[in-house]
């Protein structure tokens, strides 16, 4: 919904499915624009991307106001915000613990085959400056 919140879309006149047949597209109210964006989302990604690419499609079609979509999360989760917050914190904690264990395991595996350098690994070298004339 946020990505569809663009002035170029809000300025388009729209005809809704419950408007009288043959009526002209009309400018949107703030609420009407919000419900239209929900309606665009219900039509799927193809419609969503087409409207973003060409806002004039709004005036050419007939759209549904889908205010109900705005309340789906509340209907699914209920209004127990504290329970949702606690569940989210528990999930985030478990995710962090899991990530830490994966990091520790990867670190242990990547350093397990590294051996300290020996005298055989040291190379004697002499720097010669070839630019100096003799």
N, C-alpha and C positions, 0 to 999 in steps of 0.2 A: 504493500500500500504506500509506503514511504517513497519508493522510486517513482510511483505514478503521481506524486504530489508536485506537479510542475505547473507553472503559470500557463504554458502553452496548451496544456490539457484543460485547465480550469476555465480558460477563455472560450472554449468551444461550446457552441449550442448543442443540446442533446434532446433526443426524443426517446422517452421511456416506453416500455411495453404497455403500460396502463394509460398512456395518453390517448386521446380520441384518434381514431383512424384518420390519416391524411393531415394531421396537425404538423405544423412547422417545428423544427428543433428550437428549443428555448435555452436562454442562459441558465446557468446552474446557481443554486444557493450553495452556501458552504456545506450544509448537511447533504444536499443532493450530490455535490462533488465527491464527498467521502463515500456515500453509498454507491455511486457510479464506479469509483475505483475498486470497491469490493466486488461489484458485478463484473468488472474486467478480469479480476483475478479468478473468478469462478469459471470463466471461459477458457482458461488454460494459457500456457506459455506462448503459444503461437499468436493468440489474440493480444496478449500482454505486450509482446515484442512489436507487433504490427502497430499498435496504438502509440507506443513510445516512438517508433520510427516515423509515423504519419498521424499527428493529432487530428487532422481533418476527418479521419475515419469516424470519429465520434459523431459528427453532424450527419454523416451519411447513413448510419445504421440505427437500429432500434436497440435499446439497452435496458437492462433490468437493474433496479435498485436492490442491492443485497445487504441491507442493514443487518440482517440476521448473522451474517458472517462475522461481524464485529463482536459478537457475544459467544462465539463457539468455545473459545478457551475457557471462559467463565463457566459455561455449561458443562464442559468436560471436567474441569478441575474443581468446580464449585467455588465458593467464595471464602474458603479457608486459606487465606493468604499466608498465615503463620505456618501452617502445615506444608504448604508449597515451599516457603522459604527454608524451613528446616530440612526438607527433603533435598532441596537444591544444594544446601551446604553439605549435607552428608555425601551426596553424589560427588561434589567437587573435592571433598576431602579424600574419598576413596580413589578418585581419579589422580589426585596429586600423589598419593601413596604409591599407586600402581606405576605412575611415571617415574618416580624416584627409584623404585626397584628395577625398572627396565634400564634406567641410566646407570645404576650401580653394576648391573649385570654386564652391560655393554662395556663399561670401563674396565671391569675385571677381565673380560675376554680379550679386549684389545691390548692390554698391557701384559698378559700372561706369557706371550711368546717373545717379549723383548728381553734381551740379555745385556748386561753391562759391557762396555767396550773392553777389549783386551789389548795387550801390547802389539799383537799382530795387526790390529785395526788402525794403528797409528802410522802415518806416513810422514817421513822426513822430507822437507821441501826447502828450497832456497829461492828467494825472490831476486830476480835479476832485472835491473832497470836497463832496457835496451836502448832507451832514448839518449842516454848520456854518451857523449863521444869520448873516446879514450885518449 
